[in-house]
Amino acid sequence: MNNEQIIKNKLLKNQKFNETRTPIGKSFLCQLLLVFVPGLCLWLFLGPDFQEFSFNHFHDLGSGTNGKLWLICLGYIICSMTLITITCLIRFQQVDSLTFALAISFACCSVILNGLWMFQWGAKSEVIKVVVRFVITLCLIFVGLFLGTLLTTISRNLQYKRQLKKAAILATLDDEAPEQPSVA
């Protein structure tokens, strides 16, 4: 292979790679509007950290507050992942956005749910509470990134299988088609 062919192959590989990625602006906007903002709203309006403010409805959850908050966070994760999946299905963005959507939603839920026991924890120092909360959230972000990457990989594999099936069908149709007379 000469130098020009090597450069051409690298450019083609980069082009194929870039076609499977969402532009950063679209991805940021979707993650912000469909994952981060709802998580922030849940934290502000239902999180135990802000229960002394009038806009917070933590006490309105009634009995079984912890269980209800867990279910709300689970519903939030399901809704945010469903919305991101819908944007992928309508081809507004690529499936690579699933990776960060799951990590962000895990982080938001971690902040909300850690407030449940942090509020009751009698640690003398607020710094210890913040550090413990940060470490737990960071661990859940890594778990979310791992699971999100797994989801993205599975989704991409399904896309590739569909493309291979379509290519095989087209190849068989081309083989069965009668030959067209060539114009000389």
N, C-alpha and C positions, 0 to 999 in steps of 0.2 A: 504494500500500500504506500502510495506516495503521500506527501504532506497535505496536499489539497483534499484527498479523500478522508484523511483522519480528521481534518477540520470540519469537513462536511458532515461526517458521522456524528461528531460532537454536537454540532449545531442542531442536527435532526433529533438527537437524544434530548437536548435541552428544550427544544420546541415541544416534543411529546410530553416531557415532564411538566412544562408550564401549562399545557392544555389540561392537565389533570388537577391543577391547583386553582383555588378561588383567588381572584385579585384581592389584595390586602384591604382595600377600601370597603368592598362588599362584605368581606368576612368580618371586619371590625364592626360595621354597621349592624349586621345580623346578630353577632354575638352581643353587642351592646343592647339592642332593642329587644331581642327575644330571650336572652339568658340573664345578662347582668342587671338590667333595670328591674325586671320582675323580682329577682333575688334581693336586690336592695330595698325594694318596696316591702317585701315580706319581712325583712329584717327590721325596717323602721316601724311598720304598722303592727307587726305581730311578735317581734322579737322581745325577749325578756330584758334586754339591755336598756330599752327605752320605755319601760313600763311606768315610769313616773311622769311621763309627758302625756298631755291630753290627747294627742293624735294616735297614741298607741292603744291597741285593743287586746293586749295580752290577757288582761283580766276578764274580758268578755268571752273568752273561750270556755269559761265555766269549769266544771269538774273534769278531771282527766286531761288537763292542759298539756301535759308532756306528750301523751299519746296523740292528741289532736295535732300538736305541732309537728310531731314526727310524720303523721299522715299528710299534713299540708306540705311538708318538705318533699316527701315522696311524690306527691301529686305535682309539685313544682318541677322536679327532675323529669318526670314523665312528660309533662306539658312542654317543657323547653326542648327536650329531645324530639318530641313529635313535631313541633314547629320547625326546628332545624331540618328534620327529615323531609318535611313538606317542601321547604325551600330547595332542598336537593332534588326532590322528585320533579318539581316544576322547572328545574335546571336554572334557578337563579344563582345557585352556588354549587360547588362541588362537594363531594362527601368528606373531604378533608376537614371540613368545619365541625364534623361530629367530635373530633378529637378534643378540641378546646371547649366545645359546648358542655361536654360531660365534666371536664375539669373545673370549669367556672361554676357550674351548678353544684358540684360537690363542695367547692369552696364556700359558696353562699350558704348552703345547708349546714356546713360545719360551723360557720360563724353563728348562725341562728341557734342551732341545737347546743353548741357549747355554752351558750348563754344560760341555758336551763340549769346546769349544775354549777356553773361559775358563779351565778348569782347567790347560790346557797352555800358555796364553799367558803369556809372561814379562814382563808389564807390571809396572813397579816399584810402581805405586800401585793399591791396591784401589779407590780412588775412581774411577779411570778405567774399571776393569772394570765397576763398578756403573753408571756413567753410560752406557757403551756398551750394556750389557745393557738398561737402562731404555729407551733410545732405540729399540733394535731391537724390544723388546716393544711399545712404544707404536705403532710403525709397523705391526706385525702386528695390533694391536688395531684400528687404522683399516681395514686390509685386511679383517679379519673383520667389522667393522661394515658395510663396503660390500657384501661378499658376502652377509652375513646379510640386509641390507636388500633386496638383489636377490632372494634366495630368498623372503623374505616377500612381496615385490611379485608375484612369479610365482605363488606359492601363492594369494594373494588374487585375482589375475586368473582363475585356474582356478576358484576358488569362485564368482566372479561369473558366469563363463560357465555353470557348472552351474546357478546360480540362474536365469539367463535362459532356459536350455533348459527347465527345469521350468516356468517361467512360461509359455513358449510352448506347451508340451504341455497345461498346464491351460487355457490360452485356447482351444486347438483343441477340447479336450474340452467346454468350456462352449458353444462354438458348435455342436457336433454333438449335444448333449443335447436331447432333446425338451422343448419348453416345458411347464412345469408350469402347470396351471390356477391362476389366482390366486383367492384367497378374498376375497370382497368384504365 
